[in-house]
């Protein structure tokens, strides 16, 4: 694959990800135009684009799964049972009037139909509950395992998890630091170093704005094989510090500073691989 000067990835895996982003409508106008030019001039990319669009067309025609009445009734029964068990007074004797009220409530629950969900999308609510539970439990686990007192560390970990669940982990898609840094600078008034580490196996994917403790901070995203690394940078004026291991909960997290920025690098790669990334990043941005 020949070299280009359009800010798009130069490796095949990166271009396939970009094709998916193009098909899903996740690219801005400039990136989409650059992708279309690449595809038009590369037969292999054109074939992959055709395959992905065809696959999307086939999956779009698949019938959506139906939720059976039996399943809905089981959910309703569980909810009714939980409501009865949760009542602290359920095991206590009741006056006759109260017993009559209880009987009417039971009849109302029996007459309740699963279809009374109406237009409420309970499946979407269930999905959001699961996602929220994962994020909340992850942050809790981080605090319990590490005894972390710095809420910023926990927020960085949660932000990385959210990015993995999002449609795209970046706000600006580009492997060119001369695209990512101006984009961040235009929105935040600052941008951290964004060295090109592709030859070392760490490809710049793009950048995004993280909001931590009501403060917007820049975040760079690198890719190592199939894994993403989030690098959050917070400006500071202090002495440089060596990397500190904050890894926990299945994620590797390293924190350090160079005097101008404090950095947090987090990923699901093994700790030695993240240490390699941190060492190469620090070497690339170190003053000569």
Secondary structure, 3 states (H helix, E strand, C coil): CCCCCCCCCCCHHHHHHHHHHHHCCCCCHHHHHHHHHHHHCCHHHHHHHHHHHHHHHHHHHCCCCCCCHHHHHHHHHHHHHHHHHHCCCCCCCCCHHHHHHHHHHHHHHHHCCHHHHCCCCHHHHHHHHHHHHHHHHHHHHHHHHHCCCCHHHHHHHHHHHHHHHCCCCCCEECCCHHHHHHHHHHHHCCCCCCCCEHHHCEEEEEEEEEEECCEEEEEEEEEECCEEEEEEEEECCCCCEEEEECCECCEEEEEEECCCEEEEEEECCCHHHHHHHHHHHHHHHCCC
